[in-house]
Amino acid sequence: MLPSNRISRRQFATILATTGVSSLAGCSNDSETGGTPTPDDATPSGTPDEGDSSVPLAAIEQQSVPVEFSASSDGFDTVASTVSTAPIVGIGENSHGVREFKTAPYHLIRRLVSNHGYRLIAMEGTLGDFEAINEYVTGGDGRLEAAMSSLDFYFWQTAGLRELFGWLREFNEGRSSDDQAVVYGYDAQFYDTNAEAIRSYFEAVDSEYLSEITDRLEPLTVPPSEKSDAEFITDDRVSFLEELRERLRTKKSTYVDRRSLSAWQLTMRHVWTLERGLRFFETSHQEGTAHAEALRDEAMARNVSWLRDWTGADRAVVLGNSNHTMRGYRGSGETNARMGQHLTDEFGADYYSLGQLFGTGSFGVPTNHARTEFKSFDLGEPIDGTLAATFVSASNSRLFLDFDDARNDANIDRWLGGISEIQFSVPRAAKRGSVPLPASPGDTYDGVLFVQNVTPAQFTSGE
């Protein structure tokens, strides 16, 4: 736990480098994969009881900011002004199936982009997966519906994100390319997306070489869910990836002339990410989900950092599951750091971790493998000893609390330091409703956006 004395976000980030929390498997596109949480094994220590007089509800209401989900919301203006003190803002949702967690980023991101100079929107999705979305928001001729339906992850295919992408296109209209807001994926999971991007690149710059490597490249374009074996990393594939890098290096000037330096750099990154994706699935089969997710989180963070450099956008928003954007570790040991921890290790207080938390209500989950059918599940009552158990009694049903400001109140500081669980929803454990993740919100977040009663997201693939 953090000490109960007042502490700045910069000091906060330094302490976090040595803080460990237990693991919950990361999100996956397949609701049948990913780890099952074990809430019965989690025993909070030193957690205030919901009815305990030490819970400073009145002080929380005084320190928090009410927010309305509207274009004119003064609350969201305050949220944007607060989080924009950091050039990299991670917005994590504690449930992929909540409508409000798709709408809130729209209201926040439009303020960060238009008023605070953010130009990179990095989203949980394989590098290359958001190519059609980015083409649309930067003025391309493609249709938004088609671009959204092409995304690997169903949980971005919602009305709230459609509204965000539409607004970004309007914002970018008439702006120079170096002042446009762009959207890219940062994940390193589904390697077939990278293989397809590499194939497209060589079709454009070196079709003769592509014909030579087709037999080795094509198997990598097969989605992992369609593979008939569990073999991902082989000596031949490692050698092939190095061959691709060497080809790109030796033919760089020719390829840059035929396309651009930016396209060449992106293809090199696709090769890097492809290898990480193969290693993710290999590790998952050989060592288990926790080790694979640790590898994935590190690759995510490195891709976010690379995207900032590649796009030249110093100010970035990083959207994803809170289990990636938050700080901390998946179990003991620094080798299991989450993406948010890696970003904090690299950028310090320049990274702001914002959690989107729910109280009660319901959430949506895909019920078939194709993710075209969905069902709503009840979250149940807030889990005792979590932030939600206190926030649910607040007079404001939607609020923002910045922990740096809140810790100026000694009662809040002491109370926050005693909380050791965060509630999530997990598609695989949908019937359980809310499940606890052993982690201190005071360690993992810089601030939270809380919605008392949430409703199920409406996924466009299910409409």
Secondary structure, 3 states (H helix, E strand, C coil): CCCCCCCCHHHHHHHHCCCCCCCCCCCCCCCCCCCCCCHHHCCCCCCCCCCCCCCCHHHHHHHCEECCCCCCCHHHHHHHHHHCCCCEEEEEECCCCECHHHHHHHHHHHHHHHHHCCCEEEEEEECCCCHHHHHHHCCCCCCHHHHHHCCCCHHHCEHHHHHHHHHHHHHHCCCCHHHCCEEEEEECCCHHHHHHHHHHHHHHHCHHHHHHHHHHHHHHHCCHHHCCCCCCCCHHHHHHHHHHHHHHHHCHHHHHHHCCHHHHHHHHHHHHHHHHHHHHHHHHHHHCHHHHHHHHHHHHHHHHHHHHHHHCCCCEEEEEEHHHHCCCECCCCHHHECHHHHHHHHHHHHEEEEEEEEEEEEEEEECCCCCCCEEEEECCCCCCCCHHHHHCCCCCCEEEEEHHHHCCCHHHHHHHHCCCEEEECCHHHHHHCCEEEECCHHHHCCEEEEEEEECECCEHHHC
